[in-house]
Amino acid sequence: RGARYWRTLRYLKPRQVGFKLLEAAEDVLEPRAAPLLHTWLSHATRNGAPLDLARIEPLVAWARQTTDPVWLDAMARRFERGEFAAAGQSACVRPSGAVRADWAPPGTSALYRYHLHYGHDIEAAAVVARDRGSTALAELARDRILDWVAHVRIGDPAGWRPYPVSTRLTTWSRALFLLAEMGVITDQQTAVLRHQFACATTYLYWHLEHAVDGNHLLRNYVGLLVGGLVTAQDSVTAKAEQGLGDVADAHWLADGGYVERCPGYHAVALSDWAEACVVAPDRCKPRLTPTLQRAATWLATLLHPDGTVPRLNRALMADSGAAMLGAAIGTSTTTSYIESASGINSGGRTGLTALTVAVLFLLALFIAPLAGSKIGRAHV
């Protein structure tokens, strides 16, 4: 276990270690100080300019052009039924006839709850409501946002974390733009939402995920940029633009690859950067366009012309086969994960590294009972 920690820690930057210690302290202190933090944020953001949703109109148009309409329709239908599905789980978050939504459904994982607070389902409902001309669906989306504002307080372990806050600033702003076009938001509701956006933006300003870095910090800066624009906080927008520039230099490698060296994260990061260029073209686009072109080329080399992943069936068969075999011989579920790339990082290319590790694990099966018996006696 010590060696495993060392392999992780040795790649951390010194500033990440410092920020991680601060984050650990925040995790202990913030739940206790949540009421005070809520009071401070409410006081600090009570006055300000009204929401300026017109500033993200290009971002709304871009999202409409790049999002799969079939996915939007499926998510909107689940939203109408009060259901939400993510991270391999599905739950009813608003039973039929209920006024409130359940923002922490029992039996769901932390990852599921994070996704529930992202707001993608609300945005999908707003888009479909606009396309259908459905006032009822638009009002349902509006009421879900207002329900969240009323019942999810600062300090919530899923809703008030930097990554969900960053994502929600983007999804909600696009949803509210469409709902405002349909005329389902009153002036009083707009004032409540302006205050909520200002609180979320200020919270994010002081909770950037420098300790995690990577795609999390990137998403933080994109959310901060959107939040600063719609709440007309020029100092926040300037900080986001500066942060995006710094992250661009640190995250994108010379060959166009993303620093995390994972195609999935590469695609997510590319999408986030595109959002930044769309919403602030004058400031972000000139600097980032060459980088994004290299990144798009890098990603295209990993895909077939039709956009599918090469040898995906083989990878999934290997993954599912390992899970079945692991269960058959009595081990915990066996699966492949990004840590498997450590062998590649060490120079493995032909598969011999993976076979060597597999043989060693096979030999460990015969040693495990002996180790278990000694541990059992030691406890006795």
VEXDREN-2710 file (C-alpha; in Angstrom, 1 decimal):
% VEXDREN-2710
k/r/px/py/pz
1/ARG/0.0/0.0/0.0
2/GLY/2.9/2.3/0.8
3/ALA/4.3/1.8/-2.7
4/ARG/0.9/2.5/-4.3
5/TYR/0.7/5.8/-2.4
6/TRP/4.2/6.7/-3.5
7/ARG/3.4/6.0/-7.2
8/THR/0.5/8.5/-6.8
9/LEU/2.3/11.1/-4.8
10/ARG/5.4/11.3/-6.8
11/TYR/3.6/12.8/-9.7
12/LEU/1.9/15.5/-7.6
13/LYS/3.2/19.1/-7.9
14/PRO/4.2/20.7/-4.6
15/ARG/1.4/23.2/-4.8
16/GLN/-1.1/20.3/-5.2
17/VAL/0.0/18.9/-1.9
18/GLY/-0.4/22.2/-0.2
19/PHE/-3.9/22.7/-1.7
20/LYS/-4.8/19.1/-0.8
21/LEU/-4.0/19.8/2.9
22/LEU/-6.1/23.0/2.7
23/GLU/-8.9/21.0/1.1
24/ALA/-8.8/18.4/3.9
25/ALA/-9.0/21.1/6.5
26/GLU/-12.0/22.6/4.6
27/ASP/-13.7/19.2/4.6
28/VAL/-13.5/19.1/8.4
29/LEU/-14.4/22.7/9.1
30/GLU/-16.8/23.7/6.4
31/PRO/-19.8/21.5/7.4
32/ARG/-19.6/23.1/10.9
33/ALA/-19.2/26.6/9.5
34/ALA/-21.9/26.1/6.7
35/PRO/-24.5/28.3/8.4
36/LEU/-21.9/31.1/8.8
37/LEU/-20.7/30.6/5.2
38/HIS/-24.3/30.8/4.0
39/THR/-24.9/34.0/5.9
40/TRP/-21.7/35.6/4.5
41/LEU/-22.4/34.6/0.9
42/SER/-26.0/35.8/1.2
43/HIS/-24.8/39.2/2.6
44/ALA/-21.9/39.6/0.1
45/THR/-24.1/38.9/-2.9
46/ARG/-27.4/40.5/-2.0
47/ASN/-26.8/43.6/-4.2
48/GLY/-25.7/43.4/-7.8
49/ALA/-26.6/43.7/-11.4
50/PRO/-29.6/41.6/-12.7
51/LEU/-28.9/38.3/-14.6
52/ASP/-27.5/39.1/-18.0
53/LEU/-28.4/35.8/-19.8
54/ALA/-28.0/37.4/-23.2
55/ARG/-24.3/37.2/-22.8
56/ILE/-24.4/33.4/-23.1
57/GLU/-26.7/33.2/-26.2
58/PRO/-23.8/31.9/-28.4
59/LEU/-23.2/29.1/-25.8
60/VAL/-26.9/28.1/-25.9
61/ALA/-26.8/27.9/-29.7
62/TRP/-23.6/25.9/-29.6
63/ALA/-25.0/23.4/-27.1
64/ARG/-28.1/23.0/-29.3
65/GLN/-25.9/22.2/-32.3
66/THR/-23.6/19.7/-30.6
67/THR/-25.9/17.8/-28.3
68/ASP/-27.6/14.5/-29.5
69/PRO/-31.3/15.2/-29.8
70/VAL/-32.1/11.6/-29.0
71/TRP/-30.3/11.8/-25.7
72/LEU/-32.0/15.1/-24.9
73/ASP/-35.4/13.6/-25.6
74/ALA/-34.8/10.5/-23.5
75/MET/-33.5/12.6/-20.5
76/ALA/-36.5/14.9/-20.8
77/ARG/-38.9/12.0/-20.8
78/ARG/-37.3/10.6/-17.6
79/PHE/-37.5/14.1/-16.1
80/GLU/-41.2/14.3/-16.8
81/ARG/-41.7/11.0/-15.0
82/GLY/-39.7/12.3/-12.0
83/GLU/-36.8/9.8/-12.7
84/PHE/-33.1/10.4/-13.0
85/ALA/-30.4/7.9/-14.2
86/ALA/-26.7/8.2/-14.0
87/ALA/-23.6/6.2/-13.0
88/GLY/-25.3/2.9/-13.6
89/GLN/-28.2/3.7/-11.2
90/SER/-31.8/5.0/-11.6
91/ALA/-34.1/6.4/-9.0
92/CYS/-37.3/8.3/-8.6
93/VAL/-36.3/11.8/-7.4
94/ARG/-39.8/13.3/-7.6
95/PRO/-42.7/11.0/-7.0
96/SER/-46.0/11.7/-8.9
97/GLY/-47.9/14.5/-7.1
98/ALA/-44.9/15.4/-4.9
99/VAL/-44.0/19.1/-4.6
100/ARG/-40.4/18.6/-3.6
101/ALA/-37.7/16.6/-5.3
102/ASP/-35.4/14.3/-3.3
103/TRP/-31.9/15.6/-3.9
104/ALA/-30.3/12.6/-2.0
105/PRO/-32.3/9.5/-2.9
106/PRO/-31.6/6.6/-0.5
107/GLY/-29.5/3.8/-1.8
108/THR/-27.7/5.9/-4.4
109/SER/-24.0/6.4/-4.7
110/ALA/-22.1/9.6/-4.2
111/LEU/-21.3/9.7/-7.9
112/TYR/-25.0/9.4/-8.7
113/ARG/-25.8/12.3/-6.4
114/TYR/-23.1/14.5/-8.0
115/HIS/-24.7/13.9/-11.4
116/LEU/-28.1/14.7/-10.0
117/HIS/-26.8/18.1/-9.0
118/TYR/-25.2/18.9/-12.3
119/GLY/-28.4/20.0/-13.9
120/HIS/-28.2/18.2/-17.2
121/ASP/-31.7/16.9/-16.9
122/ILE/-33.1/20.3/-16.2
123/GLU/-31.3/21.7/-19.3
124/ALA/-32.6/18.8/-21.4
125/ALA/-36.2/19.5/-20.2
126/ALA/-35.8/23.2/-21.0
127/VAL/-34.5/22.4/-24.5
128/VAL/-37.3/19.9/-25.3
129/ALA/-39.9/22.3/-23.8
130/ARG/-38.7/25.0/-26.1
131/ASP/-38.8/22.7/-29.1
132/ARG/-42.2/21.4/-28.3
133/GLY/-43.6/24.7/-27.2
134/SER/-44.6/22.9/-23.9
135/THR/-45.3/25.5/-21.2
136/ALA/-46.0/22.7/-18.7
137/LEU/-42.6/21.1/-19.2
138/ALA/-40.9/24.5/-19.0
139/GLU/-42.7/25.3/-15.7
140/LEU/-41.6/21.9/-14.4
141/ALA/-38.0/22.7/-15.2
142/ARG/-38.3/26.1/-13.6
143/ASP/-39.9/24.6/-10.5
144/ARG/-37.1/22.0/-10.2
145/ILE/-34.5/24.8/-10.2
146/LEU/-36.4/26.8/-7.6
147/ASP/-36.8/23.7/-5.5
148/TRP/-33.1/23.1/-5.5
149/VAL/-32.5/26.7/-4.5
150/ALA/-34.9/26.5/-1.6
151/HIS/-33.8/23.1/-0.1
152/VAL/-30.1/22.5/-1.0
153/ARG/-28.1/24.6/1.4
154/ILE/-24.5/25.5/1.4
155/GLY/-22.6/22.6/2.9
156/ASP/-24.5/19.9/1.1
157/PRO/-22.0/17.1/0.5
158/ALA/-23.0/16.7/-3.2
159/GLY/-24.6/19.9/-4.3
160/TRP/-22.1/22.3/-2.9
161/ARG/-18.8/20.9/-4.2
162/PRO/-16.7/22.8/-6.8
163/TYR/-17.2/20.5/-9.7
164/PRO/-21.1/20.3/-9.4
165/VAL/-21.2/24.0/-8.9
166/SER/-19.1/24.6/-12.0
167/THR/-21.3/22.4/-14.1
168/ARG/-24.5/23.7/-12.7
169/LEU/-23.6/27.3/-13.5
170/THR/-23.3/26.3/-17.2
171/THR/-26.3/24.0/-17.5
172/TRP/-28.6/26.3/-15.5
173/SER/-27.6/29.4/-17.4
174/ARG/-28.5/27.7/-20.7
175/ALA/-31.8/26.4/-19.3
176/LEU/-32.8/29.7/-17.8
177/PHE/-32.0/31.5/-21.1
178/LEU/-34.6/29.2/-22.9
179/LEU/-37.1/29.4/-20.0
180/ALA/-36.9/33.2/-20.0
181/GLU/-37.6/33.2/-23.8
182/MET/-40.8/31.2/-23.1
183/GLY/-41.8/33.7/-20.5
184/VAL/-42.3/31.3/-17.6
185/ILE/-40.0/33.1/-15.1
186/THR/-41.4/36.1/-13.1
187/ASP/-39.3/39.1/-12.0
188/GLN/-39.4/37.9/-8.4
189/GLN/-38.1/34.4/-9.4
190/THR/-35.4/36.1/-11.5
191/ALA/-34.2/38.0/-8.4
192/VAL/-34.0/34.8/-6.4
193/LEU/-32.0/33.2/-9.2
194/ARG/-29.7/36.1/-9.6
195/HIS/-28.8/35.8/-5.9
196/GLN/-28.3/32.1/-6.3
197/PHE/-26.0/32.6/-9.3
198/ALA/-24.0/35.2/-7.4
199/CYS/-23.6/32.9/-4.4
200/ALA/-22.5/30.0/-6.5
201/THR/-20.0/32.2/-8.5
202/THR/-18.5/33.6/-5.3
203/TYR/-18.3/30.2/-3.7
204/LEU/-16.5/28.8/-6.7
205/TYR/-14.1/31.8/-6.8
206/TRP/-12.8/30.7/-3.4
207/HIS/-13.0/26.9/-3.9
208/LEU/-11.1/26.3/-7.2
209/GLU/-9.8/22.7/-7.2
210/HIS/-6.1/23.3/-7.5
211/ALA/-5.5/20.2/-5.4
212/VAL/-7.2/18.0/-8.1
213/ASP/-6.1/20.0/-11.1
214/GLY/-6.7/18.3/-14.5
215/ASN/-10.2/18.4/-15.9
216/HIS/-11.7/19.5/-12.6
217/LEU/-9.8/22.8/-12.5
218/LEU/-10.6/23.3/-16.1
219/ARG/-14.3/22.9/-15.5
220/ASN/-14.0/25.2/-12.5
221/TYR/-12.6/28.0/-14.7
222/VAL/-15.3/27.5/-17.4
223/GLY/-18.0/27.6/-14.7
224/LEU/-16.4/30.7/-13.2
225/LEU/-16.3/32.4/-16.6
226/VAL/-20.0/31.7/-17.3
227/GLY/-21.0/32.8/-13.7
228/GLY/-19.0/36.0/-14.0
229/LEU/-20.6/36.8/-17.3
230/VAL/-24.2/36.3/-16.3
231/THR/-23.8/38.1/-13.0
232/ALA/-21.7/40.9/-14.6
233/GLN/-18.8/40.5/-12.2
234/ASP/-15.9/41.6/-14.4
235/SER/-13.2/40.8/-11.8
236/VAL/-14.5/37.2/-11.7
237/THR/-14.5/37.0/-15.5
238/ALA/-10.9/38.3/-15.6
239/LYS/-9.8/35.7/-13.1
240/ALA/-11.4/32.9/-15.1
241/GLU/-9.8/34.1/-18.3
242/GLN/-6.4/34.2/-16.7
243/GLY/-6.9/30.8/-15.2
244/LEU/-7.9/29.3/-18.5
245/GLY/-4.7/30.7/-20.1
246/ASP/-2.5/29.2/-17.4
247/VAL/-4.3/25.9/-17.5
248/ALA/-4.0/25.8/-21.3
249/ASP/-0.2/26.1/-21.1
250/ALA/0.0/23.4/-18.4
251/HIS/-2.6/20.9/-19.6
252/TRP/-2.1/20.5/-23.3
253/LEU/1.0/18.8/-24.4
254/ALA/3.1/19.6/-27.5
255/ASP/1.7/16.6/-29.5
256/GLY/-1.9/17.9/-28.9
257/GLY/-2.7/15.3/-26.2
258/TYR/-4.3/16.2/-22.9
259/VAL/-2.1/15.9/-19.8
260/GLU/-4.2/13.1/-18.2
261/ARG/-3.6/10.9/-21.3
262/CYS/-7.1/9.5/-21.3
263/PRO/-9.3/9.7/-24.5
264/GLY/-12.4/10.2/-22.4
265/TYR/-11.0/13.1/-20.4
266/HIS/-9.4/14.4/-23.5
267/ALA/-12.8/14.7/-25.1
268/VAL/-14.4/16.3/-22.0
269/ALA/-11.5/18.8/-21.8
270/LEU/-11.9/19.6/-25.5
271/SER/-15.6/20.3/-25.1
272/ASP/-15.0/22.5/-22.1
273/TRP/-12.4/24.5/-24.0
274/ALA/-14.7/24.9/-26.9
275/GLU/-17.4/26.3/-24.5
276/ALA/-14.9/28.9/-23.2
277/CYS/-14.1/30.0/-26.8
278/VAL/-17.8/30.2/-27.7
279/VAL/-18.8/32.2/-24.6
280/ALA/-15.8/34.6/-24.7
281/PRO/-14.5/34.5/-28.3
282/ASP/-12.7/37.8/-28.2
283/ARG/-10.5/36.9/-25.2
284/CYS/-10.2/33.1/-25.3
285/LYS/-10.5/32.1/-29.0
286/PRO/-7.3/33.8/-30.4
287/ARG/-5.1/32.2/-27.8
288/LEU/-6.7/28.8/-27.7
289/THR/-7.6/28.1/-31.3
290/PRO/-4.2/26.6/-32.3
291/THR/-4.2/24.4/-29.2
292/LEU/-7.7/23.2/-29.8
293/GLN/-6.9/22.3/-33.4
294/ARG/-4.0/20.2/-32.3
295/ALA/-6.2/18.6/-29.6
296/ALA/-8.9/17.8/-32.2
297/THR/-6.4/16.2/-34.5
298/TRP/-4.9/14.1/-31.7
299/LEU/-8.4/12.8/-30.7
300/ALA/-9.3/12.1/-34.4
301/THR/-6.3/9.8/-34.7
302/LEU/-7.8/7.6/-32.0
303/LEU/-11.1/7.2/-33.8
304/HIS/-12.5/5.6/-36.9
305/PRO/-13.9/8.1/-39.5
306/ASP/-17.4/7.4/-38.2
307/GLY/-16.4/8.5/-34.7
308/THR/-16.3/5.0/-33.1
309/VAL/-13.4/3.8/-31.0
310/PRO/-11.1/1.3/-32.6
311/ARG/-11.1/-2.2/-31.0
312/LEU/-13.8/-1.2/-28.5
313/ASN/-15.5/-4.6/-28.7
314/ARG/-12.2/-6.3/-27.8
315/ALA/-11.7/-4.0/-24.8
316/LEU/-15.2/-4.4/-23.5
317/MET/-15.0/-8.2/-24.0
318/ALA/-11.8/-8.3/-22.0
319/ASP/-13.3/-6.2/-19.3
320/SER/-16.5/-8.2/-19.0
321/GLY/-14.7/-11.5/-19.2
322/ALA/-12.4/-10.5/-16.3
323/ALA/-15.4/-9.5/-14.2
324/MET/-17.1/-12.9/-14.8
325/LEU/-13.9/-14.9/-14.2
326/GLY/-13.1/-12.9/-11.0
327/ALA/-16.6/-13.6/-9.6
328/ALA/-16.3/-17.3/-10.6
329/ILE/-13.1/-17.8/-8.6
330/GLY/-14.4/-15.9/-5.6
331/THR/-12.5/-12.6/-5.8
332/SER/-14.0/-9.1/-5.7
333/THR/-15.2/-7.8/-9.1
334/THR/-12.3/-7.5/-11.5
335/THR/-12.2/-4.7/-14.0
336/SER/-9.8/-2.6/-16.0
337/TYR/-9.2/1.0/-15.1
338/ILE/-7.0/3.9/-16.1
339/GLU/-4.3/2.8/-13.7
340/SER/-3.7/0.0/-16.2
341/ALA/-1.9/2.6/-18.2
342/SER/0.9/2.5/-15.7
343/GLY/2.5/-0.3/-17.6
344/ILE/2.4/1.7/-20.8
345/ASN/3.9/4.6/-19.0
346/SER/6.7/2.4/-17.9
347/GLY/7.5/1.4/-21.5
348/GLY/5.2/-1.6/-22.0
349/ARG/4.0/-1.8/-25.6
350/THR/3.5/-5.4/-26.7
351/GLY/1.3/-6.8/-23.9
352/LEU/4.1/-8.7/-22.2
353/THR/3.9/-6.3/-19.2
354/ALA/0.2/-7.2/-18.7
355/LEU/0.9/-10.9/-19.1
356/THR/3.7/-10.7/-16.5
357/VAL/1.4/-9.0/-14.0
358/ALA/-1.4/-11.5/-14.7
359/VAL/1.0/-14.4/-14.0
360/LEU/2.1/-12.8/-10.7
361/PHE/-1.5/-12.3/-9.6
362/LEU/-2.2/-15.9/-10.5
363/LEU/0.7/-17.1/-8.3
364/ALA/-0.6/-14.8/-5.5
365/LEU/-3.8/-16.9/-5.4
366/PHE/-1.8/-19.8/-3.8
367/ILE/0.0/-17.5/-1.3
368/ALA/-3.2/-15.6/-0.2
369/PRO/-4.5/-18.5/2.1
370/LEU/-1.1/-18.7/3.8
371/ALA/-1.0/-14.9/4.4
372/GLY/-4.6/-15.0/5.6
373/SER/-3.9/-17.7/8.1
374/LYS/-1.0/-15.8/9.7
375/ILE/-3.0/-12.6/9.9
376/GLY/-5.8/-14.5/11.6
377/ARG/-3.5/-16.0/14.2
378/ALA/-1.9/-12.6/14.8
379/HIS/-5.3/-11.2/15.6
380/VAL/-6.0/-14.1/18.0
END
